[in-house]
Amino acid sequence: MKNMTSSSRAGFTLVEVLVSSFLALIIMGMLFGVLMGTIDAWEGGSARLKSSGDARLALDILKTDLESMVVRQTQYNQEWMVSLPSTENGITSTRLVFFAPSLDRDTTDPGDIVSLSYRVVFQDPISPASPVVEIFGLYKSMTTTTEAFNNVLGLPSLYDAYWNAGISDPSPTDNIGFLAPNVVGFDIAWWVRYTASGTEKYKRFDSSYTFSLRNELSIYKDNTLVLQGGKIEAVDISLTTISDEGMRRYTFLADGGTASPDDLADIVSDTGQSHTLRIPIHY
C-alpha cells in the first residue's frame, strides 16, 4: 500500500496579506488619533497652566500695590486714584492710576511713593521695531519717587499730571512695563459703602464707571456724576487670558484688519480663562 503524506500550506495568500494590512492600518490610525488627542490635550493643559500662572502672578503684584495705596486729605484736593474705562484695539477694559510704595520701585531713589499705571495694551512686548508680533498684555508703568513728588503730587488731576510728566506710557511704540502676556480683559469693580436718604448702603460698581478719589470719592457714568462721597471698601480685579494658540488666531485676524470684539469673544470662549481676586482697600 502506497504511503500518502499531506503537504502543509506555506505562507499567506495575497488576499490575507491585503486584509491584515488593511486592519493594521485601521488600528494604527486609531492609535495615532488617540496619541494626537493626548498631545493636544497635554499642550492645551500646559498652555492654560502657564497662562493661569502668569495671571496669578500679576494679580499678586496688583494686590500688593492696591493694599498699600496711598490716599490723604490735602488742601489741594488732589486726585489720589483714578479708574476709568479704556479702549485698546477695539477692546474695552480698565485703566488704573494711583499712588503706592510699590515693591519693585527703584529703592535707590529718595522717598518711597511712586505713581503707578495699570492697563491692557496690544503690542509687541519684546521688540516694537518692524516687523512686529502684536499680542495683548497687561502692563505696569510707574514714575520714580522724584517724578511723583515733583510732577504729580499736589496737582489736582492725577491722570493728567501722570501723563503730562513725561512718564513712559506703554504704547505700540515701546516695550516698557510688560507684566503678563495674553491678557485680553482687565476689569475692575469697586465695592462702595455710602449713605443715601439716611440709609447706609453697600454697592458694587462695575468697570463701566469712572472713579476719582480725592478728599472725597466721586463716581461717574458716561461723564455724569452718579455718587459723591462714600468710601471704597474692596475691589474685584478680573483678568481674562487666552492661550498662545488663541492669541495667534487673534493676531492673524488683527494683521488682516478683520479682527473684531466678536472674534475675540469667540476665541475667549474657546481658549480663555477668567481669574478674579477681591482685595480689601484701606485708606
C-alpha positions as semicolon CSV with decimal commas, in nm:
position;residue;x (nm);y (nm);z (nm)
1;M;0,000;0,000;0,000
2;K;0,138;0,334;-0,105
3;N;0,222;0,581;0,175
4;M;0,046;0,918;0,119
5;T;0,163;1,233;0,306
6;S;-0,020;1,561;0,304
7;S;0,192;1,869;0,250
8;S;0,138;2,167;0,487
9;R;0,049;2,502;0,334
10;A;0,336;2,756;0,349
11;G;0,287;3,144;0,362
12;F;-0,025;3,358;0,316
13;T;-0,239;3,428;0,018
14;L;-0,245;3,778;-0,135
15;V;-0,598;3,833;-0,005
16;E;-0,494;3,750;0,351
17;V;-0,197;3,990;0,331
18;L;-0,418;4,271;0,199
19;V;-0,684;4,215;0,466
20;S;-0,428;4,206;0,751
21;S;-0,254;4,517;0,617
22;F;-0,585;4,699;0,597
23;L;-0,672;4,604;0,955
24;A;-0,327;4,709;1,074
25;L;-0,368;5,048;0,908
26;I;-0,705;5,097;1,076
27;I;-0,562;5,011;1,418
28;M;-0,258;5,235;1,364
29;G;-0,483;5,519;1,254
30;M;-0,694;5,483;1,566
31;L;-0,385;5,477;1,787
32;F;-0,241;5,781;1,608
33;G;-0,567;5,970;1,661
34;V;-0,560;5,887;2,033
35;L;-0,194;5,990;2,052
36;M;-0,256;6,324;1,877
37;G;-0,556;6,391;2,100
38;T;-0,343;6,320;2,407
39;I;-0,067;6,551;2,281
40;D;-0,318;6,829;2,205
41;A;-0,476;6,791;2,547
42;W;-0,134;6,799;2,715
43;E;-0,024;7,108;2,520
44;G;-0,357;7,280;2,588
45;G;-0,334;7,198;2,958
46;S;0,025;7,323;2,974
47;A;-0,071;7,647;2,797
48;R;-0,361;7,703;3,037
49;L;-0,140;7,637;3,338
50;K;0,120;7,884;3,211
51;S;-0,146;8,147;3,138
52;S;-0,303;8,089;3,479
53;G;0,037;8,121;3,649
54;D;0,114;8,449;3,470
55;A;-0,227;8,589;3,561
56;R;-0,195;8,487;3,926
57;L;0,146;8,649;3,949
58;A;0,006;8,971;3,802
59;L;-0,286;8,960;4,049
60;D;-0,044;8,915;4,339
61;I;0,151;9,224;4,227
62;L;-0,172;9,422;4,189
63;K;-0,288;9,306;4,531
64;T;0,035;9,420;4,696
65;D;0,017;9,762;4,530
66;L;-0,353;9,822;4,599
67;E;-0,330;9,713;4,962
68;S;-0,065;9,982;5,013
69;M;-0,244;10,252;4,810
70;V;-0,172;10,599;4,950
71;V;-0,466;10,840;4,997
72;R;-0,452;11,156;5,206
73;Q;-0,663;11,460;5,287
74;T;-0,490;11,770;5,147
75;Q;-0,570;12,136;5,097
76;Y;-0,515;12,090;4,723
77;N;-0,794;11,828;4,693
78;Q;-0,567;11,638;4,458
79;E;-0,655;11,312;4,286
80;W;-0,503;11,004;4,451
81;M;-0,665;10,734;4,240
82;V;-0,850;10,722;3,909
83;S;-1,011;10,418;3,747
84;L;-1,185;10,450;3,413
85;P;-1,292;10,252;3,104
86;S;-1,025;10,242;2,834
87;T;-1,028;10,105;2,479
88;E;-0,729;9,928;2,322
89;N;-0,752;9,788;1,969
90;G;-1,130;9,793;1,993
91;I;-1,138;9,607;2,326
92;T;-1,266;9,791;2,636
93;S;-1,101;9,727;2,971
94;T;-0,997;9,934;3,275
95;R;-0,719;10,185;3,314
96;L;-0,598;10,236;3,671
97;V;-0,366;10,505;3,809
98;F;-0,282;10,552;4,177
99;F;-0,006;10,615;4,434
100;A;0,168;10,340;4,632
101;P;0,511;10,245;4,769
102;S;0,549;9,974;4,505
103;L;0,792;9,697;4,600
104;D;0,951;9,692;4,253
105;R;1,034;10,063;4,252
106;D;1,395;10,180;4,239
107;T;1,484;10,176;4,608
108;T;1,792;10,391;4,546
109;D;1,563;10,690;4,476
110;P;1,478;10,912;4,772
111;G;1,131;10,858;4,917
112;D;0,902;10,561;4,873
113;I;0,581;10,674;4,697
114;V;0,550;10,635;4,321
115;S;0,267;10,687;4,072
116;L;0,151;10,361;3,914
117;S;-0,045;10,284;3,600
118;Y;-0,203;9,951;3,501
119;R;-0,357;9,894;3,159
120;V;-0,401;9,642;2,877
121;V;-0,201;9,711;2,559
122;F;-0,192;9,538;2,220
123;Q;0,169;9,550;2,101
124;D;0,490;9,353;2,057
125;P;0,619;9,308;2,413
126;I;0,977;9,232;2,305
127;S;1,071;9,439;2,002
128;P;0,849;9,724;1,884
129;A;1,052;9,758;1,566
130;S;0,907;9,628;1,240
131;P;0,806;9,354;1,179
132;V;0,602;9,334;1,499
133;V;0,421;9,041;1,655
134;E;0,146;9,213;1,848
135;I;-0,028;9,045;2,140
136;F;-0,247;9,168;2,423
137;G;-0,072;9,202;2,757
138;L;-0,111;9,365;3,097
139;Y;0,138;9,646;3,151
140;K;0,250;9,826;3,464
141;S;0,437;10,154;3,443
142;M;0,547;10,386;3,720
143;T;0,718;10,713;3,792
144;T;1,027;10,744;4,004
145;T;0,975;10,875;4,356
146;T;1,130;11,207;4,246
147;E;0,894;11,237;3,948
148;A;0,598;11,152;4,170
149;F;0,693;11,424;4,419
150;N;0,791;11,697;4,171
151;N;0,546;11,638;3,885
152;V;0,242;11,455;4,018
153;L;0,186;11,518;4,391
154;G;-0,001;11,837;4,468
155;L;-0,168;11,869;4,127
156;P;-0,549;11,844;4,111
157;S;-0,566;11,575;3,840
158;L;-0,355;11,263;3,891
159;Y;-0,448;11,131;3,547
160;D;-0,342;11,446;3,360
161;A;-0,037;11,502;3,580
162;Y;0,087;11,148;3,534
163;W;0,075;11,154;3,155
164;N;0,196;11,514;3,125
165;A;0,501;11,445;3,343
166;G;0,685;11,274;3,059
167;I;0,629;10,926;3,200
168;S;0,684;10,645;2,952
169;D;0,337;10,505;2,898
170;P;0,305;10,161;2,734
171;S;0,203;10,203;2,372
172;P;0,259;10,033;2,035
173;T;0,595;10,212;2,011
174;D;0,771;10,082;2,322
175;N;0,807;9,776;2,543
176;I;0,804;9,922;2,893
177;G;0,637;9,756;3,190
178;F;0,526;9,424;3,037
179;L;0,368;9,232;3,326
180;A;0,162;8,939;3,190
181;P;0,103;8,806;2,836
182;N;-0,227;8,721;2,663
183;V;-0,438;8,936;2,898
184;V;-0,737;9,049;2,690
185;G;-0,950;9,169;2,979
186;F;-0,858;9,381;3,282
187;D;-1,177;9,476;3,464
188;I;-1,214;9,647;3,799
189;A;-1,531;9,664;4,009
190;W;-1,535;9,869;4,326
191;W;-1,742;9,799;4,640
192;V;-1,853;10,126;4,800
193;R;-2,024;10,196;5,132
194;Y;-2,225;10,518;5,136
195;T;-2,530;10,680;5,290
196;A;-2,836;10,776;5,085
197;S;-3,159;10,918;5,232
198;G;-3,036;10,836;5,581
199;T;-2,976;10,469;5,494
200;E;-2,634;10,307;5,474
201;K;-2,583;10,116;5,150
202;Y;-2,316;9,883;5,013
203;K;-2,299;9,864;4,634
204;R;-2,078;9,716;4,363
205;F;-1,991;9,948;4,074
206;D;-1,862;9,765;3,766
207;S;-1,586;9,866;3,524
208;S;-1,816;10,088;3,316
209;Y;-1,797;10,354;3,592
210;T;-1,523;10,613;3,634
211;F;-1,382;10,655;3,986
212;S;-1,197;10,961;4,108
213;L;-1,067;10,953;4,465
214;R;-0,972;11,293;4,609
215;N;-1,058;11,426;4,953
216;E;-1,399;11,285;4,858
217;L;-1,492;10,996;4,630
218;S;-1,666;11,079;4,302
219;I;-1,825;10,818;4,073
220;Y;-1,928;10,893;3,714
221;K;-2,116;10,707;3,443
222;D;-2,086;10,843;3,088
223;N;-1,943;11,170;3,226
224;T;-2,242;11,213;3,459
225;L;-2,186;11,223;3,836
226;V;-2,382;10,941;4,000
227;L;-2,237;10,946;4,353
228;Q;-2,044;11,194;4,562
229;G;-1,897;11,070;4,888
230;G;-1,880;10,726;5,041
231;K;-1,580;10,501;5,098
232;I;-1,427;10,224;4,892
233;E;-1,429;9,903;5,097
234;A;-1,295;9,650;4,844
235;V;-1,213;9,597;4,478
236;D;-1,272;9,300;4,249
237;I;-0,992;9,257;3,996
238;S;-1,070;9,033;3,699
239;L;-0,814;8,924;3,439
240;T;-0,925;8,739;3,127
241;T;-0,650;8,546;2,948
242;I;-0,638;8,334;2,633
243;S;-0,393;8,063;2,532
244;D;-0,098;8,115;2,298
245;E;-0,297;7,946;2,022
246;G;-0,589;8,180;2,081
247;M;-0,360;8,483;2,071
248;R;-0,210;8,362;1,742
249;R;-0,561;8,333;1,598
250;Y;-0,649;8,686;1,708
251;T;-0,316;8,831;1,589
252;F;-0,371;8,673;1,246
253;L;-0,713;8,838;1,223
254;A;-0,577;9,170;1,352
255;D;-0,293;9,170;1,098
256;G;-0,551;9,111;0,826
257;G;-0,763;9,400;0,951
258;T;-1,065;9,179;1,019
259;A;-1,042;9,134;1,398
260;S;-1,348;9,240;1,595
261;P;-1,474;9,214;1,955
262;D;-1,697;8,928;1,841
263;D;-1,392;8,738;1,711
264;L;-1,218;8,787;2,045
265;A;-1,531;8,675;2,231
266;D;-1,530;8,351;2,028
267;I;-1,159;8,296;2,100
268;V;-1,210;8,363;2,472
269;S;-1,497;8,114;2,468
270;D;-1,269;7,850;2,313
271;T;-0,939;7,907;2,494
272;G;-0,998;8,171;2,763
273;Q;-0,984;8,170;3,140
274;S;-1,100;8,424;3,399
275;H;-0,902;8,498;3,714
276;T;-1,068;8,706;3,986
277;L;-0,941;8,839;4,316
278;R;-1,114;9,054;4,580
279;I;-0,884;9,294;4,762
280;P;-0,981;9,491;5,077
281;I;-0,899;9,861;5,047
282;H;-0,777;10,059;5,348
283;Y;-0,713;10,433;5,342
